[in-house]
Every structure is written in structure tokens, then in C-alpha cells.
Amino acid sequence: MRILALPEEVAHWSLTTLREKLVKVGAKVVRHGRCVTFQLAEVAVSKSLFQKISALIDDLRRSPVPA
């Protein structure tokens, strides 16, 4: 996961640090229509860093095969 889904500025983080900064942080999930928003505390990771990680993880998903 570190190789495939982390930006270079945090690629040196250990799995424990990733867990503490991304998974164990309290977040509020807000849904409005089709939009889902994560409200995180800024002390964990910045908004831009979270967006980079989220985009890289999303890129790991398999593209649908054309019919």
C-alpha cells in the first residue's frame, strides 16, 4: 500500500503511522444527495494530503471492461 497509494512526501511513513493518522482519526461522514464528505481534524493530515491519498487509492480500482 505504501508504494502504490502514498504521495512521495509521506512514503516514508510506517504502517503504524498510517493507521494512526488515517484510520484511527475520528471523522464525521456527511451525506448530501450523491455527495459524501469526510470531516477530519486538520491535525491528523491536511486536506490536500488526504485528497492525494484518496485519489491514489481510487486509481487502484480496476477499470470496467468495455462490453
C-alpha positions in Angstrom: 0.0 0.0 0.0 2.8 2.4 0.8 4.3 2.0 -2.6 1.1 2.2 -4.6 -1.1 4.6 -2.6 1.0 7.2 -0.9 2.4 10.5 -2.2 6.2 10.9 -2.0 6.1 13.3 1.0 4.7 10.6 3.2 6.1 7.4 1.5 8.5 7.0 4.5 5.6 6.6 7.0 5.4 3.2 8.7 2.2 1.2 8.6 1.7 2.1 12.3 1.9 5.8 11.5 -0.5 5.4 8.6 -3.0 3.6 10.8 -2.8 6.3 13.5 -3.0 9.2 11.1 -5.6 7.9 8.6 -7.7 5.1 10.2 -7.8 5.8 13.9 -8.6 9.5 13.5 -12.2 10.4 14.3 -14.1 11.6 11.2 -17.6 12.6 10.5 -19.2 11.3 7.3 -21.8 13.7 5.9 -24.0 12.7 3.0 -25.9 15.1 0.8 -27.6 13.6 -2.2 -24.9 11.9 -4.2 -22.0 13.6 -2.3 -20.2 12.0 0.6 -17.9 14.3 2.7 -15.4 13.3 5.3 -14.9 15.9 8.0 -11.5 15.2 9.5 -9.5 17.0 12.2 -6.7 19.0 10.4 -4.1 17.9 13.0 -4.1 14.4 11.5 -3.4 15.1 7.9 -4.0 18.1 5.7 -7.0 18.2 3.3 -4.7 18.2 0.3 -2.7 15.2 1.5 -5.9 13.2 2.3 -7.2 14.0 -1.2 -3.9 12.8 -2.8 -4.0 9.6 -0.9 -7.7 9.1 -1.6 -7.2 9.7 -5.4 -4.2 7.2 -5.5 -6.3 4.6 -3.7 -9.2 5.2 -6.1 -6.8 4.8 -9.1 -6.0 1.2 -7.8 -9.6 0.1 -8.5 -10.0 -1.9 -11.7 -11.5 -0.1 -14.6 -14.6 -1.7 -16.0 -14.1 -3.8 -19.1 -15.8 -2.4 -22.2 -18.7 -4.6 -23.4 
